Amino acid sequence: MSDIMNAISSTEQNAFNLRMLEIFNFNTGKIEQADSWLNQDDETIIKLRYALRANKKAYGCPNCKTGVELKRGHDGAFYFRHNQKEEGVKCALIDKLSYTEKRIQLYNASKEAEEHEKLKQFIHDYLKMDPKVIGDPEVEQIVNGTEALTSWKRPDVKCNYSHQEMVFEIQNSNTWLSDIVARDSFYKKEKVAIVWVFNEFDPLSDVKLTQADIIYNNPEVNAFVLDEAAMNASKAANRLMLTCHYRVPLINFDKMKIEISWKSSLVALEDLHIDAETFKPYVFPFYRKLNEAKQELAAQIQFAEKRLEKEKVYGRIIKVERFEEARKARLLEEKRKKEAAEKQRQKIATQRAKAEKQDKKIKQEWMEKAAENRLAKIARQREADKIENKYPKNFQDLTTAQCVELIFKNKYSRDLLNLNRRLAELKQLGFNFPDDILNILVKRQSIAKMEGTFSQTQFQRASGY
């Protein structure tokens, strides 16, 4: 097989050098640049590829007028080349590419035969379990055409599903486009629904060309796959289930455009809709939804354009009105500022008068309070003199009660700072209290330290002192 593939690679390299840069349009009689088609999106190119096979005289070689077809190289790029199926054409490129196709077919046939048989038998077995399938499904049984006795096809599997003749064709990578077109055309004439089945499909990666030939020519771009998920679902449901991949159009209102995304779901045969024109099945009506999305987007764009037009029409009026409003606003602002300035002036004058009055009142109250304090101080001094003068100055001559009365001076309790200050005053008056007088009084139980949380240590007089 390695020799075959080496031959293929060498031949395809030669074919690349002979790709057509121009093509002849049989309808207009003019030569066109090949890039005018090749620069289109993949879906448009795939549909042209299908159309060229169905009507191979639409475009041809500009030199020999041989029909052309579209192929895709290993680099993923599409290119035009001579149609190999036409006979009697003298072109070196046809011989070289024909050799390549034969080698590819030989290599792929041996590789895919086993997988093909496995899928074919699986479809047959689970169609047989479906109660809506009338009679037994058939494997590789001939379907004869009604128009000509020589017209017939041999599908992989066929059945009668709810009175609709249906065939299943398992798509391999070596399925020729001419075979796809011929089968589609035959079953369309016979009004037989044809379900192309893939064994794998990933819309997010590079789609195989033979898969693209089928998908983009499905009426709604739906792809049906018998993958592991579909097989497990079939086993659970006891009927054939397929994974359907389909495109969904969504409007991005921020960017005002339609974005296409792929989705998938498991479907049974009863979920399929059969297109009345092509007799191909689909699940999600992509083009109908796309048209609805386009209409909705067009309506949104039209609404936005009308709104913009109205803004332009009334732009001058709005501008004049805004200018007048701005002028009036300036006049009102100037008036407001003048009124505010006058109110501020009056407020300041009132506040000044009130402050002066308040100052006089505070001064008068201060003077009265100072006089009262002086009189109170004199009275307290006289009282203190009476207490301090009636007791002897010598500590040994004082009773405990007299000591407490002198130190606390008619107060029930005092903090340590005030007691020390009072002791200092008494010493200045001639009393010779010892330095530990407070400890002495505590031991005599005439005073006691107060319990609790205080900023300073507190002492209180004992009962009876």
C-alpha positions in Angstrom: 0.0 0.0 0.0 2.9 2.4 0.7 3.9 2.1 -3.0 0.4 3.0 -4.0 0.3 6.1 -1.8 3.8 7.2 -3.0 2.5 7.0 -6.5 -0.5 9.0 -5.6 1.5 11.8 -3.9 3.8 12.0 -7.0 0.9 12.2 -9.4 -1.0 14.7 -7.4 2.0 17.0 -7.3 2.1 16.9 -11.1 -1.6 17.5 -11.2 -1.2 20.6 -9.0 1.1 22.2 -11.7 -1.7 21.7 -14.3 -4.6 23.3 -12.4 -6.7 25.7 -14.5 -6.4 29.4 -13.9 -9.3 30.1 -16.4 -12.5 28.4 -17.2 -14.9 28.7 -20.2 -18.6 29.6 -19.5 -20.7 27.6 -22.0 -23.8 29.8 -21.2 -22.2 33.2 -21.9 -19.4 32.0 -24.3 -16.8 34.0 -22.2 -13.7 33.0 -20.4 -13.7 33.7 -16.7 -11.0 33.7 -14.0 -11.1 30.5 -11.9 -10.5 32.5 -8.7 -13.9 34.3 -9.2 -15.4 31.0 -8.0 -12.5 29.6 -5.9 -12.6 32.7 -3.7 -16.2 32.0 -2.7 -17.1 30.4 0.7 -17.0 26.6 0.9 -20.7 26.0 0.8 -21.0 27.9 -2.6 -18.1 26.0 -4.0 -19.5 22.7 -2.9 -22.9 23.5 -4.6 -21.1 24.4 -7.8 -19.1 21.2 -7.6 -22.4 19.2 -7.4 -24.0 21.3 -10.2 -21.0 20.7 -12.5 -21.4 16.9 -12.0 -25.2 17.1 -12.7 -24.7 19.4 -15.7 -21.1 19.0 -16.7 -21.3 21.4 -19.7 -21.9 24.5 -17.6 -18.1 25.2 -17.5 -15.2 23.8 -19.5 -11.6 24.0 -20.5 -10.9 27.3 -22.4 -8.7 25.4 -24.9 -10.3 22.0 -25.7 -13.9 22.8 -24.3 -13.8 19.7 -22.2 -16.2 19.8 -19.2 -14.5 20.6 -15.9 -15.1 19.5 -12.3 -14.0 20.8 -8.9 -11.5 19.0 -6.7 -9.8 19.7 -3.5 -6.1 19.1 -2.9 -4.3 18.0 0.3 -3.7 21.7 1.1 -7.5 22.1 1.4 -7.7 24.4 -1.7 -10.2 23.8 -4.4 -9.2 23.8 -8.1 -10.8 23.1 -11.5 -9.6 20.3 -13.7 -10.8 18.3 -16.8 -13.7 16.0 -16.2 -12.2 12.4 -16.2 -15.5 10.8 -17.1 -15.6 12.3 -20.6 -14.3 10.0 -23.3 -12.2 10.8 -26.4 -10.5 13.9 -24.9 -6.8 14.2 -25.5 -5.3 15.8 -22.4 -2.3 14.6 -20.5 -3.8 15.9 -17.2 -6.8 13.5 -17.6 -4.5 10.4 -17.9 -2.5 11.5 -14.9 -5.4 12.3 -12.6 -7.3 9.1 -13.7 -4.3 7.1 -12.6 -4.4 8.9 -9.2 -8.1 8.2 -8.7 -7.7 4.5 -9.4 -4.9 4.2 -6.8 -7.0 6.1 -4.2 -10.0 4.0 -4.9 -7.9 0.8 -4.5 -6.4 2.0 -1.2 -9.6 3.2 0.4 -11.8 0.3 -0.7 -9.7 -2.2 1.3 -9.6 0.2 4.3 -13.4 0.9 4.5 -15.1 -2.4 3.5 -15.2 -3.8 7.0 -16.6 -0.6 8.6 -19.2 -0.4 5.8 -20.5 -3.9 6.3 -20.7 -3.3 10.1 -22.9 -0.1 9.7 -25.0 -1.7 7.0 -25.9 -4.7 9.2 -26.6 -2.4 12.2 -29.0 -0.3 10.2 -30.8 -3.4 9.0 -31.1 -4.9 12.4 -32.5 -1.8 14.1 -34.9 -1.0 11.3 -36.3 -4.5 11.7 -37.1 -3.7 15.4 -39.0 -0.5 14.5 -42.8 -1.1 14.5 -43.4 1.6 11.8 -41.2 -0.3 9.3 -43.6 -2.3 7.1 -42.2 -5.7 6.2 -38.6 -6.6 6.5 -35.8 -4.2 5.5 -33.6 -5.4 2.7 -29.8 -5.3 2.3 -28.3 -4.5 -1.1 -31.5 -5.3 -3.0 -32.1 -3.7 -6.4 -34.5 -0.8 -6.8 -35.7 -0.7 -10.4 -36.6 2.6 -12.1 -40.1 3.1 -13.5 -39.0 5.0 -16.7 -36.4 2.5 -18.1 -35.7 -1.2 -17.5 -32.0 -0.4 -17.5 -32.4 2.2 -14.8 -31.7 0.7 -11.3 -29.8 1.2 -8.1 -28.6 -1.1 -5.4 -28.8 0.8 -2.0 -27.1 -0.5 1.1 -30.4 -0.9 3.0 -34.0 -0.1 1.9 -37.3 -0.3 3.8 -40.9 0.9 3.8 -41.3 3.3 6.7 -44.9 4.3 7.2 -45.7 3.8 3.5 -42.7 5.9 2.4 -40.0 4.0 0.5 -36.7 4.8 2.1 -33.1 3.8 1.3 -29.9 4.2 3.3 -26.6 4.8 1.7 -23.5 4.7 3.8 -21.1 7.3 2.6 -17.4 6.4 2.3 -14.5 8.7 1.6 -14.1 7.0 -1.8 -17.7 7.7 -2.9 -17.5 9.5 -6.2 -19.4 12.7 -6.7 -20.8 11.3 -9.9 -22.3 8.4 -7.9 -23.8 10.8 -5.4 -25.4 12.9 -8.1 -26.7 9.8 -9.9 -28.2 8.2 -6.8 -29.8 11.5 -5.7 -31.3 12.0 -9.2 -32.5 8.4 -9.5 -34.3 8.3 -6.1 -35.8 11.8 -6.7 -37.4 10.5 -9.9 -38.6 7.4 -8.1 -39.9 9.4 -5.1 -37.8 7.3 -2.7 -36.3 9.1 0.3 -32.6 8.7 0.4 -30.7 9.0 3.7 -27.0 9.4 3.4 -25.3 8.1 6.6 -21.8 8.9 7.8 -19.9 6.9 10.4 -18.3 10.1 11.7 -18.7 13.8 11.3 -17.2 16.9 13.0 -18.6 20.2 11.7 -16.0 22.2 13.7 -13.0 20.6 11.8 -12.3 20.4 8.1 -15.3 18.6 6.6 -14.3 15.8 4.1 -15.1 16.8 0.5 -17.3 13.8 -0.1 -19.3 14.6 3.0 -19.5 18.3 2.0 -20.9 17.1 -1.4 -23.8 15.5 0.4 -24.4 18.0 3.3 -24.4 21.2 1.3 -26.8 19.6 -1.2 -29.2 18.5 1.5 -32.2 20.8 1.3 -31.6 22.1 4.8 -27.8 21.2 5.3 -28.5 18.4 7.8 -26.0 15.6 8.3 -26.9 12.1 9.6 -24.3 10.1 11.5 -24.4 6.5 12.9 -21.8 7.1 15.6 -21.3 5.5 19.0 -23.9 7.8 20.6 -26.5 6.9 18.0 -25.7 3.2 18.3 -26.2 3.3 22.1 -29.4 5.2 21.7 -30.6 2.7 19.1 -29.9 -0.2 21.5 -31.8 1.6 24.3 -34.8 2.5 22.1 -34.9 -0.8 20.1 -35.1 1.2 16.9 -32.7 3.0 14.6 -31.5 6.3 16.0 -29.1 8.7 14.2 -27.1 11.7 15.3 -28.3 14.7 13.2 -25.9 17.7 12.8 -27.6 20.9 11.7 -26.9 24.6 11.4 -28.8 27.2 13.5 -29.0 30.9 12.5 -28.8 33.3 15.4 -29.1 37.1 15.2 -26.3 39.1 16.9 -28.1 42.3 17.5 -25.0 44.0 18.8 -23.2 43.5 15.5 -26.5 43.5 13.5 -25.6 40.3 11.6 -26.6 36.6 11.4 -24.2 34.1 12.9 -24.4 30.4 12.1 -23.6 27.7 14.7 -23.7 23.9 14.5 -25.8 21.9 16.9 -26.7 18.2 17.1 -29.3 15.9 18.5 -30.3 12.2 18.5 -33.3 11.6 16.2 -35.5 8.7 15.2 -37.0 8.2 11.7 -40.3 9.6 12.8 -38.5 12.9 13.5 -37.4 13.2 9.8 -39.1 15.5 7.3 -38.9 14.5 3.7 -38.3 17.4 1.2 -41.1 17.2 -1.4 -38.7 18.3 -4.3 -35.5 16.3 -3.6 -36.9 13.5 -1.4 -34.0 14.1 1.0 -34.7 14.1 4.8 -34.0 16.8 7.2 -34.8 17.6 10.9 -34.1 21.3 11.4 -35.4 23.6 8.6 -32.2 25.7 8.4 -33.1 27.8 5.3 -36.6 28.6 6.6 -35.1 29.7 9.9 -32.4 31.6 8.0 -35.0 33.4 6.0 -37.0 34.3 9.1 -33.8 35.5 10.7 -33.0 37.6 7.6 -36.4 39.1 7.6 -36.2 39.9 11.3 -32.7 41.4 10.9 -33.9 43.4 7.8 -36.8 44.7 9.8 -34.4 45.8 12.6 -32.1 47.4 10.1 -35.0 49.2 8.4 -36.3 50.4 11.8 -32.8 51.7 12.7 -32.5 53.4 9.3 -35.9 55.1 9.7 -35.0 56.2 13.1 -31.8 57.6 11.8 -33.6 59.4 9.0 -36.0 61.0 11.5 -33.1 62.2 13.6 -31.7 63.8 10.5 -35.0 65.4 9.5 -35.6 66.9 12.9 -32.0 67.5 13.7 -32.1 71.2 12.8 -35.3 71.8 14.7 -33.9 70.0 17.7 -30.7 72.0 17.4 -32.6 75.4 17.3 -34.9 74.3 20.2 -31.8 73.3 22.2 -30.1 76.6 21.5 -33.2 78.5 22.6 -33.5 76.3 25.7 -29.8 77.0 26.4 -30.3 80.7 26.1 -33.3 80.7 28.4 -31.4 78.5 30.8 -28.5 81.0 30.8 -30.8 83.9 31.6 -32.5 81.9 34.4 -29.1 81.0 35.7 -28.0 84.6 35.8 -31.2 85.6 37.6 -30.8 82.7 40.0 -27.2 83.8 40.8 -28.3 87.4 41.5 -31.1 86.2 43.8 -28.7 83.8 45.5 -26.1 86.5 45.9 -28.7 88.8 47.5 -29.9 86.1 49.8 -26.3 85.3 50.8 -25.7 89.0 51.5 -28.8 89.2 53.7 -27.9 85.9 55.4 -24.4 87.2 56.2 -25.8 90.4 57.6 -28.3 88.5 59.7 -25.7 86.0 60.9 -23.3 89.0 61.8 -26.0 90.7 63.8 -26.9 87.4 65.5 -23.3 86.7 66.3 -22.8 90.1 67.8 -25.8 89.6 70.0 -24.7 86.1 70.9 -21.2 87.4 71.8 -22.7 90.0 74.1 -24.9 87.4 75.7 -21.9 85.0 76.2 -19.7 87.7 77.6 -22.4 88.7 80.0 -23.0 85.1 81.1 -19.3 84.6 81.5 -18.9 87.6 83.7 -21.9 86.5 85.8 -20.5 83.0 86.0 -17.0 84.3 87.0 -18.5 86.3 89.8 -20.5 83.3 91.0 -17.3 81.2 90.9 -15.4 83.8 92.9 -18.1 83.9 95.5 -18.3 80.1 95.6 -14.5 79.8 96.0 -14.5 82.3 98.8 -17.3 80.3 100.5 -15.4 77.0 100.0 -12.2 78.6 101.4 -14.0 79.8 104.4 -15.5 76.4 105.0 -12.2 74.8 104.5 -10.6 77.1 106.9 -13.2 76.2 109.5 -12.5 72.5 109.2 -8.7 72.8 109.0 -8.5 75.3 111.8 -10.5 73.3 114.3 -8.2 70.2 114.3 -4.6 70.0 115.5 -1.8 69.9 113.0 0.1 67.0 114.6 -0.8 63.6 113.2 -0.4 62.0 116.6 -3.0 64.3 118.1 -5.6 63.5 115.4 -8.3 60.8 115.6 -8.9 58.5 112.7 -12.3 60.1 112.0 -10.6 63.6 111.9 -8.0 62.3 109.5 -10.7 60.9 107.1 -12.7 64.1 107.4 -9.7 66.3 106.6 -8.5 64.2 103.7 -11.9 63.5 102.0 -13.3 67.0 102.9 -17.0 66.2 102.9 -16.7 63.8 99.9 -17.8 60.2 100.0 -15.0 59.0 97.6 -12.0 60.3 95.8 -9.6 58.9 93.2 -5.9 58.6 94.1 -4.9 61.7 92.1 -7.3 63.9 94.0 -6.3 62.3 97.3 -2.6 63.0 96.7 -3.4 66.6 95.7 -5.5 67.0 98.9 -2.7 65.6 101.1 -0.3 68.0 99.4 -2.6 70.9 100.3 -2.9 69.7 103.9 0.9 69.5 104.3 1.2 73.1 103.0 -1.3 74.1 105.7 1.0 72.5 108.4 -0.4 69.0 108.8 2.3 66.4 109.2 0.6 63.3 107.7 3.0 60.4 107.1 3.6 59.4 103.4 1.7 56.1 103.8 -1.3 57.8 105.5 -3.7 56.1 103.0 -2.4 52.6 103.9 -2.7 53.4 107.6 -6.3 54.4 107.1 -7.0 51.3 105.1 -5.6 49.1 107.8 -7.7 51.0 110.4 -10.7 50.1 108.1 -11.7 53.7 107.9 -11.4 53.8 104.1 -11.4 51.1 101.4 -10.3 50.7 97.9 -13.3 50.5 95.6 -13.9 47.5 93.3 -14.6 47.9 89.6 -13.0 49.4 86.5 -11.9 53.0 86.9 -9.4 55.2 85.1 -7.8 56.0 88.5 -7.7 54.0 91.8 -10.7 55.0 93.9 -11.0 55.1 97.7 -14.2 55.5 99.7 -15.0 56.3 103.2 -16.1 53.4 105.4 -19.4 53.5 107.2 -19.3 55.7 110.3 -16.4 57.9 109.0 
